[in-house]
Amino acid sequence: MTRLGRRLAIIIWPAFLVAGVLEIAVFAFVDPAAVHAPDGRPLGLSDTAIYSLAFFVFWAIVSVGCLLALRLACSAEEINAEATADA
């Protein structure tokens, strides 16, 4: 596995698992038919589409958090080595 592939797996896999838990937690209390657009209009999507969109939004948000955690766990030397390797 390449270094990029390993880092991607470190970010994406835990984010996927947490997004699944968030999906269960949120929709245990929220009816998908009650979800509306920010301006108050109904979304006009099926329940399955709302579940899917919410999951991908949760996954993206948690992925950003995992990425930030991975970056914060790197030492200054590792970050500087990456910057010189990319140049």
C-alpha positions as CSV (number, residue, x, y, z in Angstrom):
1,M,0.0,0.0,0.0
2,T,1.4,3.4,-0.9
3,R,1.8,6.2,1.6
4,L,-1.0,8.1,0.2
5,G,-3.3,5.1,0.2
6,R,-2.4,4.4,3.8
7,R,-3.2,8.0,4.9
8,L,-6.4,7.9,2.9
9,A,-7.5,4.7,4.7
10,I,-6.6,6.3,8.0
11,I,-8.9,9.2,7.3
12,I,-11.7,7.6,5.3
13,W,-12.4,4.4,7.3
14,P,-12.9,5.8,10.8
15,A,-14.9,8.7,9.2
16,F,-17.2,6.1,7.5
17,L,-17.8,4.3,10.7
18,V,-18.6,7.5,12.6
19,A,-20.9,8.7,9.8
20,G,-22.8,5.5,10.2
21,V,-23.2,6.0,13.9
22,L,-24.3,9.6,13.4
23,E,-26.8,8.5,10.8
24,I,-28.4,6.1,13.2
25,A,-28.3,8.7,16.1
26,V,-29.8,11.5,14.1
27,F,-32.5,9.6,12.3
28,A,-33.6,7.9,15.5
29,F,-35.0,11.3,16.5
30,V,-35.6,13.1,13.1
31,D,-38.2,12.0,10.6
32,P,-36.7,12.4,7.1
33,A,-40.0,13.7,5.8
34,A,-39.7,16.6,8.3
35,V,-36.4,17.8,6.8
36,H,-36.7,21.1,4.9
37,A,-34.5,23.3,2.9
38,P,-33.0,26.4,4.8
39,D,-35.7,28.6,3.3
40,G,-38.5,26.4,4.7
41,R,-39.5,24.6,1.5
42,P,-39.8,20.8,1.6
43,L,-36.9,19.1,-0.1
44,G,-39.2,16.9,-2.3
45,L,-36.8,13.9,-1.9
46,S,-37.6,10.4,-0.9
47,D,-36.6,9.1,2.6
48,T,-33.9,7.0,1.1
49,A,-32.4,10.0,-0.8
50,I,-32.4,12.1,2.5
51,Y,-30.7,9.2,4.4
52,S,-28.1,8.9,1.7
53,L,-27.4,12.6,1.4
54,A,-27.2,13.0,5.2
55,F,-24.7,10.1,5.3
56,F,-22.4,11.6,2.7
57,V,-22.6,15.0,4.5
58,F,-21.7,13.3,7.8
59,W,-18.9,11.4,6.1
60,A,-17.4,14.5,4.6
61,I,-17.5,16.5,7.8
62,V,-16.0,13.7,9.9
63,S,-13.4,13.1,7.2
64,V,-12.2,16.7,7.5
65,G,-12.0,16.2,11.3
66,C,-9.9,13.0,10.8
67,L,-7.7,14.8,8.3
68,L,-7.1,17.6,10.8
69,A,-6.3,15.1,13.5
70,L,-3.8,13.3,11.3
71,R,-2.1,16.6,10.4
72,L,-1.9,17.6,14.0
73,A,-0.4,14.3,14.9
74,C,2.5,14.9,12.5
75,S,5.7,16.4,13.7
76,A,7.2,19.6,12.2
77,E,9.9,17.5,10.6
78,E,7.4,15.2,8.9
79,I,5.4,18.2,7.5
80,N,8.6,19.9,6.3
81,A,9.8,16.7,4.7
82,E,6.5,16.4,2.8
83,A,6.8,20.0,1.6
84,T,10.4,19.5,0.3
85,A,9.4,16.2,-1.4
86,D,6.5,17.9,-3.2
87,A,8.7,20.7,-4.5
